[in-house]
């Protein structure tokens, strides 16, 4: 009988001293590397991030700021302006850079610190960095979907655009947008992975979930050229790093079917260290989980979906209209799908946007997701560019380094979700003077905002709109629009 | 003393593997009862009850094995009651006709994708409970069902593998969601039903389809081997469970098949959950303590090896080969007969006449054709301003004839019409037949002339028998979906 007891004791005592044993030189070097690498990967290190913080309106904080605080930063000092640099392997160049820094740092550190037997406390600390980085990212991306913001409610422009006129990433977006229930579910998966990472006991489950969720997002980003593959892959990598210490033991139990115990080390903190820990946890969790959720709820309640305009449009006009009569400078243009002088159809959204389908009116393509395409005026030269501010696009910095003036435009002019990643129509933001029945229109595309029109409108009946006035070519127009009866099968829920 | 014995047993079981294969544990009555329910339920769900299934193994043309045969050989789902819809064309879901005979059909008001579609599962569960009662009554001696539990787990795992193989390999060799047709590209987003959009998201990026296929292959492989079974079960819940949910939210048609991976995966995973929880949440010393059947007798050993080899060879290797072959030579959802030579494209319709009267260009005319597309294969599509029944088929099933291969047309509305055509190149006549089964009687005959490579003259009759004629002019179109990534991002409408 005694034997039984001693075997059990042995197996336990085999595990205990793991913390006491000194690490080998190799282990210590690898750890030093990993510590530097994952710390740089988890903590905002690009100067542009802090420039963005300076430009925040801290007194009127909202969910956009919190999203930008947590969702979008990763070391991106090097940019290669080429196809591979945006979509392919070359976009991961910064990982190599950070790895190089980590190697150099580790060499230096090894030279400085020859006495320490092990780094259990620092190992715990770097896991905390990675854990919270992934946790808050998961929660903020989760909120975007949970509150149906990332793929918001669809509208006329989407329903009436042919598939070939979408970029694949916009199609991917809209396929998700078709089923908000599914989107909320995906958001919940991101949220819960992040949320579980906030707690010590559920760290492993959260990390495993986060790895699957973010890994999958990274793959779909690659497949659909979405452009956020580097940050998503980074989250998956960090989750894997957090999970790392559990993996050998999960392997032993599940696959080798032996018994195992995960030797998780918890540092012993003194009183003031515990106070700091509790304080930090309270502040960060309050702001980035609770307050964030409250801001999201507030945004939903005030109809502030960041991709959708919210200035109400003309009452009861939303729909697609056939152009039944079109006069330019008094000359009637009969219907012809190839006539460059004529408007092909017109869309009115629920909000103050009007979309016109022209023939041959070249426009700059509006993009979404920050990192995926060079902006107008940026080089596309295939060369390596270094910038210590990081990814300028993410931090609202212009190519010349100044802070973007885009934010000064009215909210609804800035929003380009009606045509981002799509082609086919030109969208105008309008201000309606309902007393004089005049629309002041402005092209919403940030590169074509000088295109303005002033149109008088009449509505002889609920199906007809008559527009009269001057377009951006300084021609006088007279247009009769008839609302289409076309029923979209997508909206025809049984 | 007692404690010591327990400790000893514990050690023996965790280190000595299968010494005690019948398991010394005593199950509680409720554990036994739940197990009996599961046993009967899963047996009903998995074992084909249809005699035709077993005949298939004999009647299959083994020399010309086709992926169609793989489908019928990989089992049949338990289905006493067919859940259908009264919407015209709604029940046309493809598939082999001999599978479509049911004794009972119901038409629930919530539609064929609602809770009612699980009626057969419910029946299986009721039978499971009834069976469990009888079993409890008959069997009062058994202390546990460790061995049966093991075999049931294997059976459920293998059922999941066998049912998944077709979907796996038709994704790895992208034919489940084939390349989009021109007609689909030139149809507005809102004119597809939600389910169709869910499917075609894979059609425009095949690498994602392949990725999904590889993920399913990982599930198959991990379920195949005992040590990785828990991982396979967890992945099948995570991935195919999400597909099940997506099928419900998009009104997709394979929710039952996908949901089986939630139930089956949960069943297989169940016994692993407490130890894993113990290990990673409580951070305690943990071992699995699973009782396996030892397969100690020689014939058992050989049978096991033979069975596993058969499953692997037939449902992994042969299936993969057949799907590859199909993808290369006759992608099963894409029509294969060539269309008019060099005519693929989008066409503007000019000079359209009905009864010799010109109908001027109008987007709101119910007779005048707009936006004609011709595919590489023999399909002609056009838009008129009218309302038609959408055929409910997702373009599923492995069809023989081109006219039945409707991935390009199913789930599309908005006045878009799709015709299969046969070419009489001597008399220059196209005979067009509507691909939508609701309108399958509509046949058009059009005489064609091609004065130059960008124009096609058509004259003949439309679907209502009226004489029509028109000129099709090829329209150059920039395909943003396939646009080169490095292009400058200006577009010209």
Boltz contact constraints between the chains, C-beta under 6 A:
constraints:
  - contact:
      token1: [A, 1]
      token2: [B, 4]
      max_distance: 6.0
  - contact:
      token1: [A, 4]
      token2: [B, 4]
      max_distance: 6.0
  - contact:
      token1: [A, 4]
      token2: [B, 7]
      max_distance: 6.0
  - contact:
      token1: [A, 4]
      token2: [B, 8]
      max_distance: 6.0
  - contact:
      token1: [A, 7]
      token2: [B, 11]
      max_distance: 6.0
  - contact:
      token1: [A, 8]
      token2: [B, 7]
      max_distance: 6.0
  - contact:
      token1: [A, 83]
      token2: [B, 485]
      max_distance: 6.0
  - contact:
      token1: [A, 83]
      token2: [B, 486]
      max_distance: 6.0
  - contact:
      token1: [A, 158]
      token2: [B, 189]
      max_distance: 6.0
  - contact:
      token1: [A, 159]
      token2: [B, 189]
      max_distance: 6.0
  - contact:
      token1: [A, 159]
      token2: [B, 190]
      max_distance: 6.0
  - contact:
      token1: [A, 160]
      token2: [B, 188]
      max_distance: 6.0
  - contact:
      token1: [A, 161]
      token2: [B, 188]
      max_distance: 6.0
  - contact:
      token1: [A, 161]
      token2: [B, 189]
      max_distance: 6.0
  - contact:
      token1: [A, 162]
      token2: [B, 186]
      max_distance: 6.0
  - contact:
      token1: [A, 162]
      token2: [B, 188]
      max_distance: 6.0
  - contact:
      token1: [A, 163]
      token2: [B, 185]
      max_distance: 6.0
  - contact:
      token1: [A, 164]
      token2: [B, 185]
      max_distance: 6.0
  - contact:
      token1: [A, 164]
      token2: [B, 479]
      max_distance: 6.0
  - contact:
      token1: [A, 164]
      token2: [B, 481]
      max_distance: 6.0
  - contact:
      token1: [A, 165]
      token2: [B, 480]
      max_distance: 6.0
  - contact:
      token1: [A, 167]
      token2: [B, 480]
      max_distance: 6.0
  - contact:
      token1: [A, 168]
      token2: [B, 204]
      max_distance: 6.0
  - contact:
      token1: [A, 168]
      token2: [B, 205]
      max_distance: 6.0
  - contact:
      token1: [A, 168]
      token2: [B, 481]
      max_distance: 6.0
  - contact:
      token1: [A, 172]
      token2: [B, 201]
      max_distance: 6.0
  - contact:
      token1: [A, 175]
      token2: [B, 197]
      max_distance: 6.0
  - contact:
      token1: [A, 175]
      token2: [B, 201]
      max_distance: 6.0
  - contact:
      token1: [A, 178]
      token2: [B, 194]
      max_distance: 6.0
  - contact:
      token1: [A, 178]
      token2: [B, 197]
      max_distance: 6.0
  - contact:
      token1: [A, 179]
      token2: [B, 249]
      max_distance: 6.0
  - contact:
      token1: [A, 179]
      token2: [B, 250]
      max_distance: 6.0
  - contact:
      token1: [A, 181]
      token2: [B, 249]
      max_distance: 6.0
  - contact:
      token1: [A, 182]
      token2: [B, 246]
      max_distance: 6.0
  - contact:
      token1: [A, 182]
      token2: [B, 249]
      max_distance: 6.0
  - contact:
      token1: [A, 185]
      token2: [B, 245]
      max_distance: 6.0
  - contact:
      token1: [A, 201]
      token2: [B, 281]
      max_distance: 6.0
  - contact:
      token1: [A, 204]
      token2: [B, 280]
      max_distance: 6.0
  - contact:
      token1: [A, 219]
      token2: [B, 211]
      max_distance: 6.0
  - contact:
      token1: [A, 223]
      token2: [B, 205]
      max_distance: 6.0
  - contact:
      token1: [A, 223]
      token2: [B, 207]
      max_distance: 6.0
  - contact:
      token1: [A, 223]
      token2: [B, 208]
      max_distance: 6.0
  - contact:
      token1: [A, 224]
      token2: [B, 205]
      max_distance: 6.0
  - contact:
      token1: [A, 246]
      token2: [B, 280]
      max_distance: 6.0
  - contact:
      token1: [A, 253]
      token2: [B, 279]
      max_distance: 6.0
  - contact:
      token1: [A, 253]
      token2: [B, 286]
      max_distance: 6.0
  - contact:
      token1: [A, 254]
      token2: [B, 230]
      max_distance: 6.0
  - contact:
      token1: [A, 255]
      token2: [B, 227]
      max_distance: 6.0
  - contact:
      token1: [A, 257]
      token2: [B, 288]
      max_distance: 6.0
  - contact:
      token1: [A, 259]
      token2: [B, 14]
      max_distance: 6.0
  - contact:
      token1: [A, 259]
      token2: [B, 285]
      max_distance: 6.0
  - contact:
      token1: [A, 259]
      token2: [B, 287]
      max_distance: 6.0
  - contact:
      token1: [A, 261]
      token2: [B, 285]
      max_distance: 6.0
  - contact:
      token1: [A, 262]
      token2: [B, 283]
      max_distance: 6.0
  - contact:
      token1: [A, 264]
      token2: [B, 283]
      max_distance: 6.0
  - contact:
      token1: [A, 322]
      token2: [B, 363]
      max_distance: 6.0
  - contact:
      token1: [A, 322]
      token2: [B, 364]
      max_distance: 6.0
  - contact:
      token1: [A, 335]
      token2: [B, 361]
      max_distance: 6.0
  - contact:
      token1: [A, 335]
      token2: [B, 362]
      max_distance: 6.0
  - contact:
      token1: [A, 336]
      token2: [B, 361]
      max_distance: 6.0
  - contact:
      token1: [A, 358]
      token2: [B, 493]
      max_distance: 6.0
  - contact:
      token1: [A, 360]
      token2: [B, 492]
      max_distance: 6.0
  - contact:
      token1: [A, 362]
      token2: [B, 490]
      max_distance: 6.0
  - contact:
      token1: [A, 362]
      token2: [B, 492]
      max_distance: 6.0
  - contact:
      token1: [A, 364]
      token2: [B, 490]
      max_distance: 6.0
  - contact:
      token1: [A, 365]
      token2: [B, 489]
      max_distance: 6.0
  - contact:
      token1: [A, 365]
      token2: [B, 491]
      max_distance: 6.0
  - contact:
      token1: [A, 423]
      token2: [B, 480]
      max_distance: 6.0
  - contact:
      token1: [A, 423]
      token2: [B, 491]
      max_distance: 6.0
  - contact:
      token1: [A, 424]
      token2: [B, 493]
      max_distance: 6.0
  - contact:
      token1: [A, 488]
      token2: [B, 190]
      max_distance: 6.0
  - contact:
      token1: [A, 489]
      token2: [B, 191]
      max_distance: 6.0
  - contact:
      token1: [A, 489]
      token2: [B, 193]
      max_distance: 6.0
  - contact:
      token1: [A, 489]
      token2: [B, 390]
      max_distance: 6.0
  - contact:
      token1: [A, 489]
      token2: [B, 413]
      max_distance: 6.0
  - contact:
      token1: [A, 490]
      token2: [B, 190]
      max_distance: 6.0
  - contact:
      token1: [A, 494]
      token2: [B, 111]
      max_distance: 6.0
